[in-house]
Amino acid sequence: CPSLPAKDAMMDNRFATALVIACVLSLISTIYMAASIGTDFWYEYHTLSPAENVSEAGRSIWEEFVSKDADEKTYTDALFRCNGTVGLWRRCITVPKNSHWYSPPETDMTTNCISFSLSDQFVEKYIEPGNHNSGTDLNRTYLWRLQFLLPFVSIGLMCFGALIGLCACACRSLYPAIATGVLHFLAGLCTLGLVGCYVAGIELLHKKLPLPEDVRGEFGWSFCLACVSAPLQFMAAALFIWAARTNRKEFTLLKAYRVA
């Protein structure tokens, strides 16, 4: 039948295009996810006059902020007053370069950051932040732990899916692409869960520690990267699964046609 080679070529081009688009989406989502994990702009606080606030309190604000014994209320108050930003791994505040109490307020500011230790990621959150006798707030505790674990699970699933995809290319088969699609779908769920956990954690924290009147809080671009990464993962998953399933179905029909 002279039309069969043309039909095969059309099928190969269609599936190859879907796989290339899926791979590009997967790569972009992985880059976005890695960038969001490694940056400190998940949530930002904007204060009207951070330099004046710091000058009034002297060095104590950032000394307490960088202290290993700083509790949640201590560093959150500093974030409120000093144009703070919070990431999954670090917290930062903006302070004057010259921080001596006898110096006049400066407009030359610098950003100081401190990393959350591994123990900080699993520390218990309290019903009243800063009050260890108020009891454990289980909701905020597990939300905080999940927002630390889920991004690494998401990236791990995508990397494992990429490994399966390479094996599929070596075998010249689209069947393993189904597994790659499923793994990307699970990665998208993890990323979506991360975004949900972070938003819920921030809202619960602000109920405990309301924002001052002169402070405005908003989600930053690191958070937006994670939000964009989730739909990209779902689209890549859909393309992988569609290409594999449709190719298998049409291959079966074509084989039956040839036998007939």
N, C-alpha and C positions, 0 to 999 in steps of 0.2 A: 504494500500500500504506500504510494508516494507521499501521502500527507503525514505519515507518522513521524518522520524526522523533524519536520517543521513543528509539529505539535510538541514533540519532546523539547525542542529548542525553546519554544514559547514557555513551557512549564519551567525549564531550568532558569530562564531569565527572570521569570516572575518570582520564583522562590529565592533566587540569588539576591534580587533587589530587596526583598523582605528581610533576608538575613543581614545584609549590609546595613540597612536602616536600623535594625534591632541592635546590631553591634555598636553602631555610632551612638544610639540612645543609651545603651548600657555604659559605654565609655564616659559619656558626658555626665550621667547620673553618678558614676563612681567618683569622678573628679569633683563634682559639686558636693557630694557627701563627705569626701576627705577634706575639702576646704572648709566646710561648715564645722567639722569636728575640731580642726586645728586652729580656728580663729575664735576671737573673744567677743563677738558682737551678736550674741543671741538675744540679749536684752540690754537696752541702754536707758540710762537715767540722765535727764537734762535739767541742770540746776541754773537758776537765773544768775547767781553770783558766787561761783565756786571759790574764787580767790578770796573773797571776803569771809566766806564761811570758814575756810582753812585758817586764815589769819586769826580769827577769833579763838579758835581752839588750839592754836600752836601746833607743835609736833605730835601731840597725843593722838590725833586722828589717824595718821598713817602708821605711827608706831603700833597702835592697837590693831590696825588693819592688817599689817604684815606679821603680827605675832602668831606663833603657833597655837597659842591659847585663845585666839579670837573665836568667839562663838557666832552663831548665825545673826543674832541681833546686832552685835558689834560691827561686823563687816557690812551688814545691810544698811545700817545708819550711815556709815562712811560712803557707801555707794550712792545713797540719797543726796548727800551734801557735796560730793566731789565729782559730779558728772561720771558716775561709774558705769562700767560695762561688765557683763557677766557672760562667760562661755561655759562649755561643758567641763573644761579643765582649768580655767583661770578666771580670776576676778581682777579688775583694774580700776584705779581711780586717777583723776587728774588733779595734780597739786602744783604749787609754785616751785620753781627750782630752788630758790632761796627760802628755806623754811624756818629760819631762826625767828624766835618770838619778838626780838628787838628790831627786826627789819620791817620796812614798810611793805604793804601788799604789792605783789608783782603781777604783771600781766603775762610774763613769760612762764608758760606752764609746761609740765612734763607729765607723762603717764607712767605710773608705777603699777606693776602687776605682781601677783603672787599666785602660784599654782595650788589647786586642790590636791592634797595628797591622796593616795589610794585609800587610806583609812577615812579621810574626809568624805569620799564618795559613798561609803557604807555606814557612816555615822548616823545615829538616830536623830530624828527631828522631834522637837518638843511641841506640845500643845501651845505653850507660850514661849516663843523663841527667846533664848537666853536664860530661861528659868528651867534648870535641870530637875526641879522638884514638881513640875507641872504634869509629868507623864509623857509617854511617847505618842506622837501623832503618826499613826500607822500609815494613813493615806499619803502624807507628804514624804514619809520615809521611803516607802516603796516606789513612789513616783520618781524620787530623786535617783534611786538605784537603777530603775528601769531606763531613765534617760541617759545613764552612763553606759549601760550594757547594750541597749538596742542598736546604736549606730555601729558598733563593732560586729554584732551579729549580722547586720545588713550588709556591710562591706564583705564579711567572710562568705556569705551566701553568694554574692555576686562574683567574687573571685573563684569560688568553687564552680559556679556556673560557667565562667569563662574557661576553666580547665576542661570541663566536659565538652564545651564547644570546640576547643582545640582537638580533642580526641575525635569528635565528630568529623572535623575537617580531615584528619588523618585517615579516618575510615571511609571517607567519602560517602557519608550517610547522614540523612536528616533526622533519623529516629532519635538520637540522643538530644536533639534540639528541644524535645518535649521536656526533658529533665532540666535543661537550661532555662526554659520558660517558667517552669514551676519554681525553680530556685529564685528567679528574678521576681516572681509574684510574691513569694514569701519575704524577700528582701524589701519589696515595696510595703508590705504589711508592717514590717519592723520599723521602717522609716516613718510610716504614718503613725504608728504607735508612739515613736519617739516624739514626734511633733505634738501629739495629743497629751502625752505625759508632761512635756515641758510647759505647755500652755496651762494645764490644770495645776501644776506645781506653782507657777508664777501667780495665778489667781488666788490660790489658797494662801500663799505667803503674804500677798497684799491685803488679804482679809485680816491676817494676824498683825501685820505691820503696815498700816495704810500710808500711802504716799503723802508727804507734806504738801501744803498748798502751792508752794513755789517750785515743786518738782514734777516733771512730766516723764512718764515712762513709756517706752515703745519697743516693739520687737525689732531687732536689727537685721542686717543683711545676711549674717551667718544663719539665722533662723530661716530667712527666705530661701537660701540655697537648699536647705533640707526640705522645705515645702515643695520646691520645684523638683527635687530629686525623686520624690515618691511617684508622681505621675509618669515621669520618664521611665522608671522601673516597671510600672504597670504596662506602659505601651510596648516596651521591649519584650516583656513576658508574652503579651498578646501576639506579637509578630512571630516570636520563636515558636509558640504553640501552634499558631495558624499555619505556618510554613510546614512544620513537621506533619501535622494531621492531614492537611490538604494534599501534601505530596504523597503520603501513604495511601490515601483514598484514591487519588487519580492514578497512582502506579498500579494499584490493584485492578482498577477498571481497565487500564491500558493493557495489562497482562492478560486479563480475561478476553479482551477484544482480539489480541494477537493469537491466543489459543483458538478462539472461534474462527 
